Structures are given as C-alpha cells and as structure tokens.
C-alpha cells in the first residue's frame, strides 16, 4: 500500500526529532519542537498562536522560498527570514556577512537569495566543520550502520551542491573550521582556501552575523564575544533558537545582551535580533 502524504510528513518530522535528540539531547529536541510549533502557528494566514506562550511572528516567506527550503533541507525558524532581510538592507558600508554553522546550506542559500534581491555587494562568509564524530556520535540509523564520518561527508557534500545550485555563481567563502578557529584566523587576517577551492582573505569589520553554531551557552557566548570584537557600529547579530518560548541557552544569552547598553534590541521574531550602537549613541543611552 502506498504511503499517504500525511504519514510521510509524520515520518519526516519524527526523523528530525530523533536527530535533534541524538545530536543535541533533550535541549536540542526542545528547540526543534518549539520551532516547529511556532512555524505551524503561522500557517493559514498568520492566525493566533496555538498556545499562549507561542508568539506570533512576522513571516515574509514567498513561493520561491517555499520551493527552495524543502529542496535544501535542514531547519529554519521562519521568523529569521524577516531578520535576514532587515539586517541585509541596513548593513554598514564596507562590512562582511558571517554565518556560524551551515549544515546543508539552507540559511546560506536564503542569505544569498536576499543579498541578490537587495543588490548588496557585501561578501558572505560561513564556517562549519561538519564533524558529528567530534560530538561523540558513533553512527546513525539502525544499529549505527551509517558511520558518523560518512554522515559528515554527506552533509558537507549536500551543502556544496545546494549552494552551487541555488547560488548560481554567487558563492560564499565557506571555511571548514570551528567558529573559535575561524575567528582566530579572521583576527590574524589569514588567507585560506574555502570548500569551493578558492582563496579567501579573512579579516575586517562585520555587518551582520548569524550565530547558529553549537547552542550550548559557553559556545554561543564565545561566538557572541568574538562577534562583538569585529561587529561594526550599526551592525547586526541574530541568535538562532533564542526565542524565550524555547527556554534554551541562546535565550539566556540573548537576555544578557539585551541588558547591555552597547546593543539595541531590534525585534524578537521570535529569535533575538540586535544592532550594535555607535559609541556616541552608547554614551547617550547611559
């Protein structure tokens, strides 16, 4: 008997939940469930939330993205679309865009799409190590029949294929490094070879950073501290899975940033988007 569409969708969601639990533990699973509930609450014309603690978001998704997103795979809180668009339209001149954590390239391809629509020329950098084995996984699937190293290679190859196909020549400079090592290279102004085999010179001010790497507090905190070092005044930072409803570590970090005088909260949609104040604005805010 052929599998019905509803059954296929349920199976897909269960597989995603299982992966989130395996790779991120209970917190990872909570983040996926929370994101799915928020996305679901916006279907059918953006009606009221499914529950009081599920916020209503601004969703600017369109038919192009509705075709792109399932083809690329991965996860994306649809409220991030508005945050991407908002930040890219207001980038400080002479700054770069950075995405920390790329997986199969979903947010990367959307950033490329929005950058092209807006006509921005700011270079896009991304970093990821695609190394589930380092996270302690011995394998995936029944009895771990898919080795973690094979899975890592598959995800990396998927990223390269997706970005090449949907980027249509407008490729990012993607560096295969953990974010700590990436920022060390950025600080040193090193020239590295990206995953597409091209030289990439690192360094300089950043105008928008999407922090979507390891969601544990200590990792996310270091990503923000490194971002703050290079983020230009007027630049933006978006913390993935920072929605208050998720109750995850990025939400704790976001609340800490919100109390800082040198950052302005632009929106919670439901993830936190901040803009770095200029030194003059920072002085007047005291």
FENMOQUI-V569477 format. One record per backbone hydrogen bond with DSSP energy under -1.0 kcal/mol. NH is the residue of the N-H (numbers start at 1). CO is the residue of the C=O. E is the energy in kcal/mol with one decimal. If there is no record, write none. Layout:
NH,CO,E  NH,CO,E
//
This chain:
8,4,-2.3  9,5,-2.5  10,6,-2.3  11,7,-2.6  12,8,-2.3  13,9,-2.4  14,10,-2.5  15,11,-2.2  16,12,-2.1  17,13,-2.4  18,14,-2.4  19,15,-2.3  20,16,-2.5  21,17,-2.2  22,18,-2.3  23,19,-2.6  24,20,-2.4  25,21,-1.4  28,24,-1.7  29,25,-2.1  30,26,-2.6  31,27,-2.2  32,28,-1.9  33,29,-2.6  34,30,-2.8  35,31,-2.4  36,32,-2.4  37,33,-2.4  38,34,-2.2  39,35,-2.6  40,36,-2.7  41,37,-2.1  42,39,-1.2  43,40,-1.3  46,42,-1.7  54,51,-2.0  66,62,-2.1  67,63,-1.2  68,64,-2.1  69,65,-3.0  72,68,-2.1  73,69,-2.3  80,77,-2.6  81,78,-1.2  83,79,-1.3  84,80,-3.1  85,81,-2.4  86,82,-2.8  87,83,-2.4  88,84,-2.7  89,85,-1.6  90,87,-1.5  96,205,-1.7  97,123,-3.0  98,208,-2.6  99,125,-2.2  100,210,-2.8  101,127,-2.6  105,102,-2.6  109,105,-2.6  110,106,-1.8  111,107,-2.6  112,108,-2.3  113,109,-2.2  114,110,-2.9  115,111,-2.5  116,112,-2.1  117,113,-2.2  118,114,-2.5  119,115,-1.6  120,115,-1.8  125,97,-3.0  126,173,-2.0  127,99,-1.7  128,175,-1.5  136,133,-1.6  137,132,-1.4  140,146,-2.6  144,141,-2.2  145,142,-1.3  146,140,-2.4  151,147,-2.2  152,148,-2.7  153,149,-2.0  154,150,-2.2  155,151,-2.5  156,152,-2.4  157,153,-2.6  158,154,-2.2  159,155,-2.3  160,156,-2.3  161,157,-2.5  162,158,-2.9  163,159,-2.7  164,160,-2.3  165,161,-2.4  166,162,-2.8  167,163,-2.0  168,164,-1.0  170,167,-2.0  171,169,-1.5  173,124,-2.7  175,126,-2.9  177,175,-1.9  182,178,-2.5  183,179,-2.7  184,180,-1.7  185,181,-2.1  186,182,-2.6  187,183,-2.7  188,184,-1.5  190,185,-2.3  192,200,-2.5  194,198,-2.9  195,174,-2.2  197,194,-2.1  200,192,-3.2  202,190,-2.9  206,230,-2.4  207,96,-3.5  208,96,-1.2  209,236,-2.0  210,98,-2.7  211,238,-2.6  212,100,-1.8  220,216,-2.9  221,217,-3.0  222,218,-1.8  223,219,-2.4  224,220,-2.2  225,221,-2.8  226,222,-2.7  227,223,-2.2  228,224,-3.1  229,225,-1.3  230,227,-1.1  231,227,-2.0  232,206,-2.9  234,276,-3.0  235,232,-2.6  236,207,-2.7  237,274,-2.0  238,209,-2.4  239,272,-1.9  240,211,-2.3  246,243,-1.4  251,248,-1.1  252,248,-1.2  253,249,-2.2  254,250,-2.6  255,251,-2.2  256,252,-1.5  257,253,-2.3  258,254,-2.3  260,257,-1.8  264,275,-3.2  266,273,-2.8  267,273,-1.2  269,271,-2.4  273,267,-2.4  274,237,-2.7  275,264,-2.6  276,235,-3.0  277,262,-2.4  282,278,-2.7  283,279,-1.8  284,280,-1.8  285,281,-1.2
//
